[in-house]
Amino acid sequence: MDEKGFTIWFTGLSGSGKTTISKLVEEELRRRGKKVEVLDGDVVRTNLSKGLGFSKEDRDINIRRIGFVCHILSRNGVVAVAAAISPYKEIRDENRKLIGEFVEVFCKCPLETLVERDIKGLYKKAIAGEIKNFTGVSDPYEDPESPEVVCPTDGETPEESAARVITKLEEMGYLAPPGTEGVYSEEEEEKVRKRLEALGYM
């Protein structure tokens, strides 16, 4: 049986926990035998989207590129995990339509908490006007309207958030519940069913 691919799309402001939670989810998916590729926003910018700036047009191109790669991976039986701010709803929805098997995870965290957490001091610089086009301060971030998962990262640990995502994937049928993975393939189930029928149990 071919593995079913899908995309988990983590969105949220800088520092909201996207990368940390996506890594924990990746580890659990690998533990369950899934083929996984992670596309982290910062890593993509230094490779796939090198040379792009932070205008709306460039941000849109960057997110479309990540979406296209996720589409190719998911189509080929891989679980693609994207962790990028992706501030604009229109482009996220575009990617959802392109990919189809799309699970949106909103890492939700108030700006005050993000400012407190920010060890690099980027938010304070942005608030002071020293950094232009900073999402959530001088550039807009559009909250998802109906994401599959909301992780309130100001009130739960990354482990709790990752567990929330995994539970949702099980509910949606993308993952088998714990303890049931790999028990029987569909072919093996059919053989067992026929054998039980022959023995008069079904």
Secondary structure, DSSP 8 states (H G I E B T S, - for coil): -----EEEEEE-STTSSHHHHHHHHHHHHHHTT--EEEEEHHHHHHTTTTT--SSHHHHHHHHHHHHHHHHHHHHTT-EEEEE-----HHHHHHHHHHHSSEEEEEEE--HHHHHHH-TT-HHHHHHTTSSSS-BTTTB-----SS-SEEEETTTS-HHHHHHHHHHHHHHTTSS--TT-TTS--HHHHHHHHHHHHHTT--
